[in-house]
């Protein structure tokens, strides 16, 4: 009888016992759910006119070549006043500083004798200056009096 009682107790104990199998974790950590986003490229530092104040000597090149077609000396001030550009043909051109925003300085100029296209008159230029690796670089779009246009790049070092 003891054996039966013991057997019955064991069966009752097993019947009342809960199955404690842990539930599977169906939540996914955020890092595993989606691929990690690439870190954002650092923003270019803001530029100020004081950053570029001084005399910059540079070479003017077509966008697709490294051959200089002219040289330039830009005198930049810490204000929007007094900027000038002297070209290899001796022409001295006053520059108008427009907007200074982000990493760029927008500069324009009116009519002057072209140093790139002999005998031609430049009607106007529009340049975007930036500091890159200690150099003053620009992209300049020139409109000539005859209606032609050209885009040049300039790379200048501080004198």
C-alpha positions in Angstrom: 0.0 0.0 0.0 2.8 2.3 0.7 4.1 1.7 -2.8 0.8 2.5 -4.3 0.5 5.7 -2.2 3.9 6.7 -3.1 3.2 6.0 -6.8 -0.1 7.9 -6.6 1.7 10.9 -4.9 4.4 10.9 -7.6 1.7 10.8 -10.4 -0.3 13.6 -8.7 2.9 15.7 -8.3 3.8 15.2 -11.9 0.3 16.1 -13.1 0.2 19.3 -11.1 3.7 20.4 -12.0 3.8 23.2 -14.7 6.0 22.9 -17.6 8.4 25.8 -17.1 9.9 26.0 -20.6 10.9 29.6 -21.1 9.2 31.4 -23.9 11.3 32.3 -26.8 12.3 36.0 -26.9 10.5 37.4 -29.9 11.8 40.9 -29.5 14.8 42.0 -31.6 17.3 44.4 -30.3 17.3 47.6 -32.4 20.9 47.1 -33.5 20.1 43.6 -34.8 16.8 44.6 -36.4 18.2 47.0 -38.9 21.7 47.3 -40.3 23.8 49.9 -38.7 23.6 53.2 -40.5 26.8 54.6 -41.9 28.1 57.5 -39.8 27.3 60.8 -41.4 30.1 62.7 -43.0 31.3 65.5 -40.9 30.0 68.9 -42.0 32.5 71.2 -43.5 33.4 73.9 -41.1 31.8 77.3 -41.5 34.0 79.9 -43.2 34.5 83.5 -42.3 36.1 86.4 -44.2 38.7 86.6 -41.5 39.7 83.0 -42.4 40.8 84.0 -45.9 42.1 87.5 -45.3 45.4 88.0 -47.0 47.1 87.6 -50.4 46.5 84.4 -52.3 48.5 83.4 -55.4 46.9 80.9 -57.7 46.7 79.2 -61.0 43.6 79.2 -63.2 42.8 75.9 -64.9 40.1 74.4 -67.0 37.8 72.1 -65.0 39.1 69.0 -66.7 42.8 69.8 -66.9 45.7 70.5 -64.6 47.4 72.9 -67.0 47.4 76.6 -65.8 45.9 78.9 -68.4 46.4 82.0 -66.3 47.6 83.1 -62.9 45.9 85.3 -60.4 46.6 87.1 -57.2 43.6 87.7 -54.9 43.8 90.1 -52.1 41.0 89.2 -49.6 40.1 91.3 -46.6 38.3 90.4 -43.3 35.3 92.4 -44.6 33.3 92.4 -47.8 35.1 95.6 -48.9 38.5 95.9 -50.7 38.7 92.5 -52.4 40.7 92.5 -55.7 42.0 90.1 -58.2 45.1 90.8 -60.3 45.5 88.6 -63.5 48.6 87.5 -65.3 47.8 90.0 -68.1 48.1 92.8 -65.6 44.4 93.5 -65.4 43.3 94.4 -61.8 39.7 93.6 -61.1 37.6 94.7 -58.1 35.7 91.8 -56.6 32.3 92.0 -55.0 31.8 89.7 -52.0 28.2 88.5 -51.9 27.1 85.8 -49.6 29.2 84.1 -47.0 27.4 80.9 -45.9 28.5 77.5 -44.7 31.9 76.7 -46.2 31.5 79.1 -49.2 32.2 82.7 -50.1 30.4 83.9 -53.3 32.3 86.5 -55.3 31.4 88.3 -58.5 33.1 90.8 -60.8 32.1 92.9 -63.7 33.7 93.5 -67.1 37.5 93.1 -67.6 40.0 92.0 -70.2 40.3 88.2 -70.4 43.7 86.7 -69.3 42.6 83.3 -70.8 41.1 84.3 -74.1 43.4 86.9 -75.8 41.5 89.9 -77.2 38.2 89.0 -75.5 36.3 90.9 -72.9 34.9 89.1 -69.9 31.4 90.4 -69.2 31.1 88.9 -65.7 32.3 86.2 -63.4 30.7 84.3 -60.6 33.0 82.4 -58.2 32.6 80.2 -55.2 35.6 80.2 -52.9 36.3 77.5 -50.2 39.2 76.6 -48.0 40.5 73.1 -48.6 43.6 71.7 -47.0 45.0 75.2 -46.3 44.4 76.3 -49.9 41.8 78.7 -51.3 40.1 76.9 -54.1 37.3 78.3 -56.3 35.1 77.4 -59.2 34.5 80.4 -61.5 31.9 80.7 -64.2 32.9 83.3 -66.8 30.5 84.9 -69.3 32.3 86.6 -72.2 31.0 89.7 -74.1 30.5 87.5 -77.2 28.1 85.3 -75.4 30.5 82.4 -74.8 30.8 80.9 -71.3 33.5 78.9 -69.6 34.1 77.4 -66.2 37.5 77.3 -64.5 38.9 76.2 -61.2 41.6 78.0 -59.3 43.9 76.7 -56.6 45.7 79.4 -54.5 48.2 79.3 -51.7 48.6 82.1 -49.1 51.5 84.4 -49.7 
